[in-house]
Amino acid sequence: MPLEGWAREVFERPGRFAVLSTVGRDGSPHQAVVWYTLVDDAVLVNSRPERAWPTNLRRDPRYSLLVEEGYDWVSIRGRSERLSDPAQAVEDIVAMARRYHAAEPARMERTIAGFRRQARESFLLHVEHVAEHQDD
């Protein structure tokens, strides 16, 4: 499903964080604040593999992701695709660090140096449903 119009605009705004919801082993919801970037009509997210949300997505690919801007928000849900290239996963998080820390070059370089020493994992979140709310 394409991410278009106002919903896409919200996702493209710089500096926005998202709340990613996954399904825990016991069926309970798990939420985490994440960085993201758009890749065509999908959303790319990245993490260290041992964290809860990537563990959940490897077991159950269903997700929900929300980006808010005050009372305005966009939520997407669908199924994730685990990307298999660990070297590319490091480059994915480096690109996100450049996006999120562009105004703080020293912090950006320290953050990137740390990421280059880590195992990373990327997922593409394919959009099956979009919901949005604009407070008029």
N, CA, C and O atoms as a Tinker XYZ file with bonds, in Angstrom:
   544  protein
     1  N      0.856000   -1.171000    0.000000    73     2
     2  CA     0.000000    0.000000    0.000000    64     1     3
     3  C      0.899000    1.230000    0.000000    63     2     4     5
     4  O      1.835000    1.305000    0.796000    81     3
     5  N      0.638000    2.178000   -0.862000    73     3     6
     6  CA     1.479000    3.382000   -0.889000    64     5     7
     7  C      1.240000    4.280000    0.323000    63     6     8     9
     8  O      0.122000    4.401000    0.824000    81     7
     9  N      2.300000    4.890000    0.766000    73     7    10
    10  CA     2.233000    5.896000    1.824000    64     9    11
    11  C      2.270000    7.229000    1.109000    63    10    12    13
    12  O      3.307000    7.618000    0.571000    81    11
    13  N      1.148000    7.934000    1.097000    73    11    14
    14  CA     1.070000    9.141000    0.279000    64    13    15
    15  C      0.341000   10.270000    0.996000    63    14    16    17
    16  O     -0.203000   10.091000    2.086000    81    15
    17  N      0.344000   11.437000    0.357000    73    15    18
    18  CA    -0.363000   12.597000    0.878000    64    17    19
    19  C      0.187000   13.088000    2.197000    63    18    20    21
    20  O      1.393000   13.068000    2.444000    81    19
    21  N     -0.740000   13.534000    3.043000    73    19    22
    22  CA    -0.358000   14.092000    4.336000    64    21    23
    23  C      0.380000   13.065000    5.198000    63    22    24    25
    24  O      1.308000   13.422000    5.923000    81    23
    25  N     -0.024000   11.799000    5.124000    73    23    26
    26  CA     0.636000   10.756000    5.911000    64    25    27
    27  C      2.116000   10.671000    5.544000    63    26    28    29
    28  O      2.968000   10.581000    6.428000    81    27
    29  N      2.425000   10.698000    4.266000    73    27    30
    30  CA     3.824000   10.646000    3.838000    64    29    31
    31  C      4.576000   11.888000    4.308000    63    30    32    33
    32  O      5.725000   11.792000    4.739000    81    31
    33  N      3.935000   13.051000    4.228000    73    31    34
    34  CA     4.565000   14.296000    4.691000    64    33    35
    35  C      4.992000   14.181000    6.153000    63    34    36    37
    36  O      6.091000   14.602000    6.513000    81    35
    37  N      4.133000   13.618000    6.988000    73    35    38
    38  CA     4.456000   13.466000    8.410000    64    37    39
    39  C      5.681000   12.571000    8.570000    63    38    40    41
    40  O      6.586000   12.897000    9.338000    81    39
    41  N      5.722000   11.454000    7.858000    73    39    42
    42  CA     6.858000   10.541000    7.958000    64    41    43
    43  C      8.145000   11.171000    7.444000    63    42    44    45
    44  O      9.226000   10.820000    7.915000    81    43
    45  N      8.056000   12.088000    6.495000    73    43    46
    46  CA     9.245000   12.710000    5.910000    64    45    47
    47  C      9.787000   13.879000    6.728000    63    46    48    49
    48  O     10.905000   14.328000    6.474000    81    47
    49  N      9.040000   14.379000    7.687000    73    47    50
    50  CA     9.510000   15.528000    8.474000    64    49    51
    51  C     10.754000   15.159000    9.261000    63    50    52    53
    52  O     10.809000   14.091000    9.870000    81    51
    53  N     11.755000   16.034000    9.254000    73    51    54
    54  CA    13.012000   15.699000    9.940000    64    53    55
    55  C     12.844000   15.623000   11.451000    63    54    56    57
    56  O     12.029000   16.328000   12.046000    81    55
    57  N     13.642000   14.745000   12.051000    73    55    58
    58  CA    13.706000   14.664000   13.504000    64    57    59
    59  C     12.562000   13.953000   14.179000    63    58    60    61
    60  O     12.503000   13.935000   15.409000    81    59
    61  N     11.660000   13.373000   13.441000    73    59    62
    62  CA    10.525000   12.659000   14.045000    64    61    63
    63  C     10.958000   11.288000   14.514000    63    62    64    65
    64  O     11.712000   10.596000   13.832000    81    63
    65  N     10.480000   10.903000   15.675000    73    63    66
    66  CA    10.663000    9.557000   16.189000    64    65    67
    67  C      9.359000    8.800000   15.978000    63    66    68    69
    68  O      8.310000    9.406000   15.758000    81    67
    69  N      9.428000    7.489000   16.045000    73    67    70
    70  CA     8.233000    6.666000   15.903000    64    69    71
    71  C      8.132000    5.733000   17.106000    63    70    72    73
    72  O      9.129000    5.426000   17.760000    81    71
    73  N      6.923000    5.296000   17.379000    73    71    74
    74  CA     6.694000    4.274000   18.392000    64    73    75
    75  C      6.326000    2.992000   17.646000    63    74    76    77
    76  O      5.302000    2.920000   16.966000    81    75
    77  N      7.178000    1.994000   17.790000    73    75    78
    78  CA     6.991000    0.705000   17.132000    64    77    79
    79  C      6.374000   -0.271000   18.126000    63    78    80    81
    80  O      6.878000   -0.444000   19.236000    81    79
    81  N      5.291000   -0.899000   17.723000    73    79    82
    82  CA     4.636000   -1.917000   18.552000    64    81    83
    83  C      4.787000   -3.272000   17.872000    63    82    84    85
    84  O      4.520000   -3.426000   16.680000    81    83
    85  N      5.223000   -4.252000   18.668000    73    83    86
    86  CA     5.372000   -5.622000   18.193000    64    85    87
    87  C      4.623000   -6.550000   19.145000    63    86    88    89
    88  O      4.130000   -6.124000   20.189000    81    87
    89  N      4.548000   -7.815000   18.770000    73    87    90
    90  CA     3.834000   -8.802000   19.573000    64    89    91
    91  C      4.852000   -9.638000   20.353000    63    90    92    93
    92  O      5.716000  -10.290000   19.767000    81    91
    93  N      4.735000   -9.607000   21.678000    73    91    94
    94  CA     5.637000  -10.373000   22.531000    64    93    95
    95  C      5.362000  -11.872000   22.467000    63    94    96    97
    96  O      4.324000  -12.305000   21.966000    81    95
    97  N      6.296000  -12.647000   22.977000    73    95    98
    98  CA     6.169000  -14.111000   22.953000    64    97    99
    99  C      4.857000  -14.573000   23.594000    63    98   100   101
   100  O      4.247000  -15.538000   23.135000    81    99
   101  N      4.425000  -13.884000   24.654000    73    99   102
   102  CA     3.186000  -14.264000   25.339000    64   101   103
   103  C      1.949000  -13.603000   24.733000    63   102   104   105
   104  O      0.852000  -13.725000   25.279000    81   103
   105  N      2.119000  -12.899000   23.599000    73   103   106
   106  CA     0.989000  -12.252000   22.935000    64   105   107
   107  C      0.749000  -10.826000   23.385000    63   106   108   109
   108  O     -0.111000  -10.142000   22.831000    81   107
   109  N      1.494000  -10.364000   24.383000    73   107   110
   110  CA     1.307000   -8.999000   24.870000    64   109   111
   111  C      1.995000   -8.005000   23.928000    63   110   112   113
   112  O      2.954000   -8.360000   23.242000    81   111
   113  N      1.510000   -6.768000   23.895000    73   111   114
   114  CA     2.163000   -5.759000   23.050000    64   113   115
   115  C      3.468000   -5.286000   23.687000    63   114   116   117
   116  O      3.601000   -5.225000   24.909000    81   115
   117  N      4.411000   -4.960000   22.836000    73   115   118
   118  CA     5.682000   -4.366000   23.266000    64   117   119
   119  C      5.880000   -3.106000   22.443000    63   118   120   121
   120  O      5.714000   -3.139000   21.223000    81   119
   121  N      6.232000   -1.993000   23.083000    73   119   122
   122  CA     6.448000   -0.731000   22.386000    64   121   123
   123  C      7.867000   -0.235000   22.611000    63   122   124   125
   124  O      8.458000   -0.436000   23.672000    81   123
   125  N      8.399000    0.421000   21.579000    73   123   126
   126  CA     9.732000    1.015000   21.669000    64   125   127
   127  C      9.771000    2.258000   20.789000    63   126   128   129
   128  O      9.160000    2.293000   19.721000    81   127
   129  N     10.485000    3.263000   21.238000    73   127   130
   130  CA    10.719000    4.461000   20.422000    64   129   131
   131  C     11.890000    4.148000   19.502000    63   130   132   133
   132  O     12.926000    3.655000   19.948000    81   131
   133  N     11.717000    4.439000   18.204000    73   131   134
   134  CA    12.739000    4.091000   17.216000    64   133   135
   135  C     12.991000    5.236000   16.244000    63   134   136   137
   136  O     12.138000    6.096000   16.024000    81   135
   137  N     14.188000    5.217000   15.671000    73   135   138
   138  CA    14.500000    6.008000   14.487000    64   137   139
   139  C     13.968000    5.235000   13.285000    63   138   140   141
   140  O     13.781000    4.019000   13.343000    81   139
   141  N     13.731000    5.952000   12.208000    73   139   142
   142  CA    13.257000    5.298000   10.987000    64   141   143
   143  C     13.651000    6.142000    9.784000    63   142   144   145
   144  O     14.051000    7.299000    9.918000    81   143
   145  N     13.531000    5.549000    8.631000    73   143   146
   146  CA    13.663000    6.269000    7.369000    64   145   147
   147  C     12.746000    5.602000    6.351000    63   146   148   149
   148  O     12.486000    4.401000    6.430000    81   147
   149  N     12.263000    6.385000    5.400000    73   147   150
   150  CA    11.419000    5.828000    4.350000    64   149   151
   151  C     12.274000    5.219000    3.253000    63   150   152   153
   152  O     13.318000    5.759000    2.887000    81   151
   153  N     11.823000    4.100000    2.740000    73   151   154
   154  CA    12.426000    3.452000    1.573000    64   153   155
   155  C     11.266000    3.140000    0.637000    63   154   156   157
   156  O     10.557000    2.150000    0.814000    81   155
   157  N     11.087000    3.995000   -0.354000    73   155   158
   158  CA     9.928000    3.896000   -1.245000    64   157   159
   159  C      8.654000    3.965000   -0.401000    63   158   160   161
   160  O      8.424000    4.968000    0.274000    81   159
   161  N      7.822000    2.918000   -0.425000    73   159   162
   162  CA     6.587000    2.918000    0.361000    64   161   163
   163  C      6.684000    2.033000    1.600000    63   162   164   165
   164  O      5.666000    1.600000    2.140000    81   163
   165  N      7.895000    1.770000    2.042000    73   163   166
   166  CA     8.112000    1.001000    3.268000    64   165   167
   167  C      8.901000    1.871000    4.243000    63   166   168   169
   168  O      9.447000    2.910000    3.871000    81   167
   169  N      8.949000    1.433000    5.480000    73   167   170
   170  CA     9.683000    2.146000    6.524000    64   169   171
   171  C     10.810000    1.228000    7.007000    63   170   172   173
   172  O     10.579000    0.074000    7.367000    81   171
   173  N     12.021000    1.761000    7.005000    73   171   174
   174  CA    13.191000    1.014000    7.465000    64   173   175
   175  C     13.456000    1.347000    8.922000    63   174   176   177
   176  O     13.520000    2.518000    9.294000    81   175
   177  N     13.613000    0.309000    9.755000    73   175   178
   178  CA    13.989000    0.475000   11.156000    64   177   179
   179  C     15.201000   -0.418000   11.419000    63   178   180   181
   180  O     15.467000   -1.355000   10.666000    81   179
   181  N     15.928000   -0.120000   12.490000    73   179   182
   182  CA    17.191000   -0.798000   12.740000    64   181   183
   183  C     17.425000   -0.901000   14.241000    63   182   184   185
   184  O     17.036000   -0.014000   15.001000    81   183
   185  N     18.062000   -1.986000   14.664000    73   183   186
   186  CA    18.326000   -2.183000   16.091000    64   185   187
   187  C     19.476000   -3.154000   16.288000    63   186   188   189
   188  O     19.962000   -3.781000   15.348000    81   187
   189  N     19.891000   -3.255000   17.532000    73   187   190
   190  CA    20.772000   -4.353000   17.918000    64   189   191
   191  C     19.907000   -5.611000   17.994000    63   190   192   193
   192  O     18.795000   -5.554000   18.519000    81   191
   193  N     20.382000   -6.726000   17.491000    73   191   194
   194  CA    19.547000   -7.935000   17.390000    64   193   195
   195  C     19.009000   -8.478000   18.708000    63   194   196   197
   196  O     17.961000   -9.125000   18.716000    81   195
   197  N     19.693000   -8.234000   19.817000    73   195   198
   198  CA    19.265000   -8.838000   21.084000    64   197   199
   199  C     18.113000   -8.091000   21.754000    63   198   200   201
   200  O     17.567000   -8.580000   22.743000    81   199
   201  N     17.741000   -6.951000   21.255000    73   199   202
   202  CA    16.641000   -6.192000   21.876000    64   201   203
   203  C     15.302000   -6.893000   21.657000    63   202   204   205
   204  O     15.172000   -7.759000   20.793000    81   203
   205  N     14.315000   -6.502000   22.455000    73   203   206
   206  CA    13.012000   -7.178000   22.431000    64   205   207
   207  C     12.287000   -7.039000   21.098000    63   206   208   209
   208  O     11.785000   -8.028000   20.564000    81   207
   209  N     12.224000   -5.811000   20.549000    73   207   210
   210  CA    11.383000   -5.657000   19.356000    64   209   211
   211  C     11.917000   -6.397000   18.134000    63   210   212   213
   212  O     11.107000   -6.964000   17.401000    81   211
   213  N     13.238000   -6.434000   17.858000    73   211   214
   214  CA    13.663000   -7.241000   16.709000    64   213   215
   215  C     13.462000   -8.745000   16.971000    63   214   216   217
   216  O     13.155000   -9.501000   16.049000    81   215
   217  N     13.637000   -9.170000   18.225000    73   215   218
   218  CA    13.370000  -10.564000   18.573000    64   217   219
   219  C     11.910000  -10.888000   18.272000    63   218   220   221
   220  O     11.603000  -11.940000   17.710000    81   219
   221  N     11.011000   -9.975000   18.652000    73   219   222
   222  CA     9.587000  -10.174000   18.381000    64   221   223
   223  C      9.306000  -10.250000   16.884000    63   222   224   225
   224  O      8.559000  -11.121000   16.440000    81   223
   225  N      9.899000   -9.342000   16.096000    73   223   226
   226  CA     9.636000   -9.333000   14.652000    64   225   227
   227  C     10.191000  -10.566000   13.953000    63   226   228   229
   228  O      9.613000  -11.023000   12.967000    81   227
   229  N     11.288000  -11.110000   14.438000    73   227   230
   230  CA    11.810000  -12.344000   13.837000    64   229   231
   231  C     10.834000  -13.498000   14.058000    63   230   232   233
   232  O     10.707000  -14.378000   13.206000    81   231
   233  N     10.151000  -13.494000   15.193000    73   231   234
   234  CA     9.200000  -14.555000   15.519000    64   233   235
   235  C      7.820000  -14.293000   14.902000    63   234   236   237
   236  O      7.164000  -15.221000   14.431000    81   235
   237  N      7.389000  -13.041000   14.905000    73   235   238
   238  CA     6.052000  -12.665000   14.415000    64   237   239
   239  C      6.208000  -11.326000   13.699000    63   238   240   241
   240  O      6.452000  -10.316000   14.358000    81   239
   241  N      6.077000  -11.284000   12.379000    73   239   242
   242  CA     6.390000  -10.069000   11.625000    64   241   243
   243  C      5.354000   -8.945000   11.726000    63   242   244   245
   244  O      5.548000   -7.880000   11.141000    81   243
   245  N      4.270000   -9.163000   12.451000    73   243   246
   246  CA     3.249000   -8.116000   12.551000    64   245   247
   247  C      3.742000   -6.950000   13.402000    63   246   248   249
   248  O      4.426000   -7.141000   14.407000    81   247
   249  N      3.384000   -5.743000   12.982000    73   247   250
   250  CA     3.816000   -4.542000   13.696000    64   249   251
   251  C      2.755000   -3.461000   13.538000    63   250   252   253
   252  O      1.852000   -3.559000   12.707000    81   251
   253  N      2.893000   -2.436000   14.358000    73   251   254
   254  CA     2.188000   -1.169000   14.212000    64   253   255
   255  C      3.215000   -0.085000   14.516000    63   254   256   257
   256  O      4.050000   -0.249000   15.406000    81   255
   257  N      3.155000    1.018000   13.783000    73   255   258
   258  CA     4.118000    2.103000   13.972000    64   257   259
   259  C      3.357000    3.419000   13.958000    63   258   260   261
   260  O      2.522000    3.646000   13.082000    81   259
   261  N      3.639000    4.283000   14.918000    73   259   262
   262  CA     2.958000    5.564000   15.042000    64   261   263
   263  C      3.978000    6.695000   15.061000    63   262   264   265
   264  O      4.977000    6.634000   15.779000    81   263
   265  N      3.715000    7.727000   14.266000    73   263   266
   266  CA     4.487000    8.968000   14.307000    64   265   267
   267  C      3.508000   10.059000   14.696000    63   266   268   269
   268  O      2.459000   10.216000   14.070000    81   267
   269  N      3.857000   10.826000   15.749000    73   267   270
   270  CA     2.944000   11.870000   16.217000    64   269   271
   271  C      3.592000   13.235000   16.104000    63   270   272   273
   272  O      4.813000   13.390000   16.085000    81   271
   273  N      2.718000   14.200000   16.032000    73   271   274
   274  CA     3.130000   15.601000   16.030000    64   273   275
   275  C      2.075000   16.348000   16.828000    63   274   276   277
   276  O      1.146000   16.929000   16.265000    81   275
   277  N      2.230000   16.327000   18.150000    73   275   278
   278  CA     1.194000   16.907000   19.005000    64   277   279
   279  C     -0.062000   16.062000   18.924000    63   278   280   281
   280  O     -0.018000   14.856000   19.164000    81   279
   281  N     -1.175000   16.684000   18.591000    73   279   282
   282  CA    -2.433000   15.955000   18.468000    64   281   283
   283  C     -2.610000   15.321000   17.096000    63   282   284   285
   284  O     -3.567000   14.576000   16.884000    81   283
   285  N     -1.721000   15.596000   16.174000    73   283   286
   286  CA    -1.765000   14.991000   14.845000    64   285   287
   287  C     -0.902000   13.734000   14.850000    63   286   288   289
   288  O      0.156000   13.706000   15.479000    81   287
   289  N     -1.352000   12.692000   14.148000    73   287   290
   290  CA    -0.581000   11.457000   14.106000    64   289   291
   291  C     -0.908000   10.649000   12.871000    63   290   292   293
   292  O     -1.963000   10.798000   12.254000    81   291
   293  N      0.037000    9.785000   12.532000    73   291   294
   294  CA    -0.146000    8.805000   11.468000    64   293   295
   295  C      0.289000    7.459000   12.024000    63   294   296   297
   296  O      1.343000    7.344000   12.650000    81   295
   297  N     -0.524000    6.453000   11.790000    73   295   298
   298  CA    -0.213000    5.095000   12.228000    64   297   299
   299  C     -0.252000    4.177000   11.018000    63   298   300   301
   300  O     -1.143000    4.280000   10.175000    81   299
   301  N      0.711000    3.288000   10.942000    73   299   302
   302  CA     0.707000    2.270000    9.898000    64   301   303
   303  C      0.802000    0.908000   10.573000    63   302   304   305
   304  O      1.285000    0.783000   11.698000    81   303
   305  N      0.337000   -0.090000    9.871000    73   303   306
   306  CA     0.521000   -1.449000   10.365000    64   305   307
   307  C      0.657000   -2.387000    9.172000    63   306   308   309
   308  O      0.237000   -2.082000    8.056000    81   307
   309  N      1.255000   -3.532000    9.449000    73   307   310
   310  CA     1.462000   -4.512000    8.397000    64   309   311
   311  C      2.393000   -5.599000    8.873000    63   310   312   313
   312  O      2.360000   -6.015000   10.031000    81   311
   313  N      3.224000   -6.049000    7.953000    73   311   314
   314  CA     4.191000   -7.110000    8.242000    64   313   315
   315  C      5.588000   -6.633000    7.889000    63   314   316   317
   316  O      5.789000   -5.886000    6.931000    81   315
   317  N      6.538000   -7.078000    8.677000    73   315   318
   318  CA     7.926000   -6.675000    8.486000    64   317   319
   319  C      8.675000   -7.719000    7.665000    63   318   320   321
   320  O      8.281000   -8.882000    7.576000    81   319
   321  N      9.760000   -7.258000    7.075000    73   319   322
   322  CA    10.680000   -8.129000    6.351000    64   321   323
   323  C     12.065000   -7.932000    6.957000    63   322   324   325
   324  O     12.599000   -6.823000    6.947000    81   323
   325  N     12.640000   -9.000000    7.481000    73   323   326
   326  CA    13.992000   -8.923000    8.035000    64   325   327
   327  C     14.984000   -8.897000    6.877000    63   326   328   329
   328  O     14.942000   -9.755000    5.995000    81   327
   329  N     15.874000   -7.910000    6.884000    73   327   330
   330  CA    16.899000   -7.808000    5.855000    64   329   331
   331  C     18.131000   -8.569000    6.337000    63   330   332   333
   332  O     18.479000   -8.501000    7.516000    81   331
   333  N     18.781000   -9.280000    5.450000    73   331   334
   334  CA    19.769000  -10.267000    5.882000    64   333   335
   335  C     21.225000   -9.813000    5.863000    63   334   336   337
   336  O     22.089000  -10.561000    6.322000    81   335
   337  N     21.535000   -8.627000    5.356000    73   335   338
   338  CA    22.924000   -8.210000    5.216000    64   337   339
   339  C     23.371000   -7.406000    6.440000    63   338   340   341
   340  O     22.969000   -6.251000    6.587000    81   339
   341  N     24.203000   -7.994000    7.335000    73   339   342
   342  CA    24.609000   -7.281000    8.547000    64   341   343
   343  C     25.471000   -6.046000    8.256000    63   342   344   345
   344  O     25.394000   -5.063000    8.994000    81   343
   345  N     26.276000   -6.078000    7.212000    73   343   346
   346  CA    27.090000   -4.896000    6.863000    64   345   347
   347  C     26.183000   -3.754000    6.409000    63   346   348   349
   348  O     26.416000   -2.599000    6.765000    81   347
   349  N     25.156000   -4.068000    5.630000    73   347   350
   350  CA    24.214000   -3.039000    5.194000    64   349   351
   351  C     23.417000   -2.508000    6.385000    63   350   352   353
   352  O     23.069000   -1.328000    6.416000    81   351
   353  N     23.125000   -3.360000    7.359000    73   351   354
   354  CA    22.399000   -2.917000    8.550000    64   353   355
   355  C     23.198000   -1.850000    9.295000    63   354   356   357
   356  O     22.618000   -0.892000    9.806000    81   355
   357  N     24.521000   -2.004000    9.364000    73   355   358
   358  CA    25.359000   -0.982000    9.997000    64   357   359
   359  C     25.279000    0.310000    9.192000    63   358   360   361
   360  O     25.158000    1.391000    9.766000    81   359
   361  N     25.347000    0.206000    7.876000    73   359   362
   362  CA    25.239000    1.408000    7.038000    64   361   363
   363  C     23.866000    2.058000    7.175000    63   362   364   365
   364  O     23.751000    3.281000    7.101000    81   363
   365  N     22.829000    1.254000    7.371000    73   363   366
   366  CA    21.478000    1.801000    7.577000    64   365   367
   367  C     21.430000    2.673000    8.825000    63   366   368   369
   368  O     20.895000    3.781000    8.791000    81   367
   369  N     21.991000    2.170000    9.938000    73   367   370
   370  CA    21.928000    2.956000   11.177000    64   369   371
   371  C     22.846000    4.164000   11.096000    63   370   372   373
   372  O     22.545000    5.199000   11.690000    81   371
   373  N     23.968000    4.061000   10.371000    73   371   374
   374  CA    24.853000    5.214000   10.177000    64   373   375
   375  C     24.100000    6.314000    9.415000    63   374   376   377
   376  O     24.192000    7.489000    9.773000    81   375
   377  N     23.364000    5.940000    8.378000    73   375   378
   378  CA    22.585000    6.931000    7.624000    64   377   379
   379  C     21.520000    7.572000    8.514000    63   378   380   381
   380  O     21.267000    8.773000    8.416000    81   379
   381  N     20.903000    6.779000    9.373000    73   379   382
   382  CA    19.906000    7.339000   10.283000    64   381   383
   383  C     20.565000    8.285000   11.283000    63   382   384   385
   384  O     19.994000    9.328000   11.604000    81   383
   385  N     21.741000    7.950000   11.775000    73   383   386
   386  CA    22.456000    8.839000   12.704000    64   385   387
   387  C     22.748000   10.178000   12.035000    63   386   388   389
   388  O     22.629000   11.229000   12.665000    81   387
   389  N     23.122000   10.140000   10.781000    73   387   390
   390  CA    23.363000   11.388000   10.054000    64   389   391
   391  C     22.085000   12.209000    9.940000    63   390   392   393
   392  O     22.117000   13.437000   10.026000    81   391
   393  N     20.981000   11.537000    9.751000    73   391   394
   394  CA    19.683000   12.227000    9.652000    64   393   395
   395  C     19.272000   12.829000   11.002000    63   394   396   397
   396  O     18.851000   13.983000   11.074000    81   395
   397  N     19.398000   12.039000   12.058000    73   395   398
   398  CA    18.899000   12.470000   13.363000    64   397   399
   399  C     19.849000   13.405000   14.101000    63   398   400   401
   400  O     19.402000   14.172000   14.954000    81   399
   401  N     21.144000   13.365000   13.802000    73   399   402
   402  CA    22.119000   14.200000   14.514000    64   401   403
   403  C     22.806000   15.210000   13.600000    63   402   404   405
   404  O     23.901000   15.675000   13.918000    81   403
   405  N     22.192000   15.554000   12.484000    73   403   406
   406  CA    22.813000   16.472000   11.518000    64   405   407
   407  C     23.188000   17.809000   12.152000    63   406   408   409
   408  O     24.196000   18.406000   11.776000    81   407
   409  N     22.400000   18.281000   13.095000    73   407   410
   410  CA    22.665000   19.582000   13.724000    64   409   411
   411  C     23.745000   19.499000   14.806000    63   410   412   413
   412  O     24.171000   20.528000   15.332000    81   411
   413  N     24.188000   18.293000   15.140000    73   411   414
   414  CA    25.189000   18.090000   16.188000    64   413   415
   415  C     26.329000   17.224000   15.638000    63   414   416   417
   416  O     26.404000   16.040000   15.966000    81   415
   417  N     27.216000   17.787000   14.812000    73   415   418
   418  CA    28.240000   16.974000   14.139000    64   417   419
   419  C     29.134000   16.167000   15.078000    63   418   420   421
   420  O     29.457000   15.021000   14.767000    81   419
   421  N     29.539000   16.723000   16.202000    73   419   422
   422  CA    30.412000   15.980000   17.121000    64   421   423
   423  C     29.681000   14.770000   17.694000    63   422   424   425
   424  O     30.229000   13.669000   17.742000    81   423
   425  N     28.459000   14.982000   18.122000    73   423   426
   426  CA    27.665000   13.871000   18.651000    64   425   427
   427  C     27.417000   12.831000   17.571000    63   426   428   429
   428  O     27.475000   11.629000   17.833000    81   427
   429  N     27.141000   13.291000   16.358000    73   427   430
   430  CA    26.890000   12.385000   15.248000    64   429   431
   431  C     28.090000   11.464000   15.032000    63   430   432   433
   432  O     27.919000   10.253000   14.894000    81   431
   433  N     29.289000   12.018000   15.000000    73   431   434
   434  CA    30.492000   11.210000   14.754000    64   433   435
   435  C     30.739000   10.204000   15.874000    63   434   436   437
   436  O     31.128000    9.068000   15.603000    81   435
   437  N     30.520000   10.602000   17.135000    73   435   438
   438  CA    30.662000    9.660000   18.256000    64   437   439
   439  C     29.639000    8.526000   18.148000    63   438   440   441
   440  O     29.956000    7.357000   18.368000    81   439
   441  N     28.421000    8.901000   17.808000    73   439   442
   442  CA    27.358000    7.910000   17.683000    64   441   443
   443  C     27.678000    6.929000   16.558000    63   442   444   445
   444  O     27.542000    5.718000   16.728000    81   443
   445  N     28.097000    7.449000   15.425000    73   443   446
   446  CA    28.432000    6.588000   14.287000    64   445   447
   447  C     29.582000    5.650000   14.636000    63   446   448   449
   448  O     29.542000    4.469000   14.290000    81   447
   449  N     30.599000    6.158000   15.312000    73   447   450
   450  CA    31.724000    5.306000   15.715000    64   449   451
   451  C     31.245000    4.146000   16.589000    63   450   452   453
   452  O     31.716000    3.018000   16.444000    81   451
   453  N     30.318000    4.426000   17.488000    73   451   454
   454  CA    29.758000    3.364000   18.325000    64   453   455
   455  C     28.976000    2.345000   17.520000    63   454   456   457
   456  O     29.102000    1.141000   17.741000    81   455
   457  N     28.170000    2.823000   16.589000    73   455   458
   458  CA    27.380000    1.908000   15.754000    64   457   459
   459  C     28.275000    0.997000   14.922000    63   458   460   461
   460  O     27.936000   -0.167000   14.709000    81   459
   461  N     29.395000    1.496000   14.455000    73   459   462
   462  CA    30.286000    0.696000   13.600000    64   461   463
   463  C     30.911000   -0.478000   14.367000    63   462   464   465
   464  O     31.427000   -1.410000   13.750000    81   463
   465  N     30.870000   -0.442000   15.695000    73   463   466
   466  CA    31.396000   -1.536000   16.519000    64   465   467
   467  C     30.308000   -2.536000   16.929000    63   466   468   469
   468  O     30.598000   -3.507000   17.630000    81   467
   469  N     29.079000   -2.312000   16.506000    73   467   470
   470  CA    27.955000   -3.142000   16.948000    64   469   471
   471  C     27.455000   -4.064000   15.837000    63   470   472   473
   472  O     27.618000   -3.789000   14.648000    81   471
   473  N     26.845000   -5.159000   16.261000    73   471   474
   474  CA    26.028000   -5.962000   15.350000    64   473   475
   475  C     24.692000   -5.237000   15.224000    63   474   476   477
   476  O     24.114000   -4.829000   16.231000    81   475
   477  N     24.199000   -5.074000   14.007000    73   475   478
   478  CA    22.937000   -4.371000   13.767000    64   477   479
   479  C     22.042000   -5.228000   12.880000    63   478   480   481
   480  O     22.508000   -6.126000   12.179000    81   479
   481  N     20.752000   -4.932000   12.929000    73   479   482
   482  CA    19.766000   -5.662000   12.144000    64   481   483
   483  C     18.734000   -4.668000   11.628000    63   482   484   485
   484  O     18.266000   -3.810000   12.377000    81   483
   485  N     18.379000   -4.779000   10.355000    73   483   486
   486  CA    17.381000   -3.885000    9.752000    64   485   487
   487  C     16.139000   -4.669000    9.354000    63   486   488   489
   488  O     16.197000   -5.851000    9.014000    81   487
   489  N     15.022000   -3.967000    9.412000    73   487   490
   490  CA    13.737000   -4.514000    8.973000    64   489   491
   491  C     13.057000   -3.484000    8.088000    63   490   492   493
   492  O     13.133000   -2.283000    8.345000    81   491
   493  N     12.394000   -3.961000    7.044000    73   491   494
   494  CA    11.502000   -3.120000    6.259000    64   493   495
   495  C     10.091000   -3.377000    6.756000    63   494   496   497
   496  O      9.650000   -4.523000    6.838000    81   495
   497  N      9.390000   -2.307000    7.086000    73   495   498
   498  CA     8.002000   -2.411000    7.526000    64   497   499
   499  C      7.121000   -2.117000    6.318000    63   498   500   501
   500  O      7.018000   -0.974000    5.873000    81   499
   501  N      6.490000   -3.158000    5.797000    73   499   502
   502  CA     5.616000   -3.003000    4.638000    64   501   503
   503  C      4.244000   -2.538000    5.118000    63   502   504   505
   504  O      3.695000   -3.079000    6.078000    81   503
   505  N      3.707000   -1.547000    4.452000    73   503   506
   506  CA     2.467000   -0.892000    4.878000    64   505   507
   507  C      1.263000   -1.620000    4.280000    63   506   508   509
   508  O      1.130000   -1.735000    3.062000    81   507
   509  N      0.395000   -2.107000    5.161000    73   507   510
   510  CA    -0.857000   -2.737000    4.738000    64   509   511
   511  C     -2.071000   -1.890000    5.102000    63   510   512   513
   512  O     -3.148000   -2.057000    4.530000    81   511
   513  N     -1.889000   -0.976000    6.063000    73   511   514
   514  CA    -2.993000   -0.118000    6.512000    64   513   515
   515  C     -2.411000    1.193000    7.022000    63   514   516   517
   516  O     -1.375000    1.210000    7.687000    81   515
   517  N     -3.093000    2.293000    6.700000    73   515   518
   518  CA    -2.697000    3.621000    7.182000    64   517   519
   519  C     -3.892000    4.253000    7.879000    63   518   520   521
   520  O     -5.006000    4.222000    7.357000    81   519
   521  N     -3.664000    4.826000    9.056000    73   519   522
   522  CA    -4.678000    5.610000    9.755000    64   521   523
   523  C     -4.032000    6.941000   10.103000    63   522   524   525
   524  O     -2.855000    6.995000   10.459000    81   523
   525  N     -4.800000    8.007000    9.999000    73   523   526
   526  CA    -4.233000    9.317000   10.321000    64   525   527
   527  C     -5.275000   10.164000   11.029000    63   526   528   529
   528  O     -6.481000    9.961000   10.887000    81   527
   529  N     -4.762000   11.132000   11.806000    73   527   530
   530  CA    -5.645000   12.054000   12.513000    64   529   531
   531  C     -5.019000   13.438000   12.491000    63   530   532   533
   532  O     -3.875000   13.629000   12.905000    81   531
   533  N     -5.784000   14.391000   12.002000    73   531   534
   534  CA    -5.371000   15.789000   12.038000    64   533   535
   535  C     -6.349000   16.529000   12.930000    63   534   536   537
   536  O     -7.554000   16.516000   12.679000    81   535
   537  N     -5.836000   17.180000   13.977000    73   535   538
   538  CA    -6.682000   17.937000   14.878000    64   537   539
   539  C     -6.988000   19.287000   14.242000    63   538   540   541
   540  O     -6.126000   20.161000   14.153000    81   539
   541  N     -8.194000   19.433000   13.818000    73   539   542
   542  CA    -8.576000   20.679000   13.114000    64   541   543
   543  C     -8.905000   21.799000   14.038000    63   542   544
   544  O     -9.239000   22.894000   13.586000    81   543
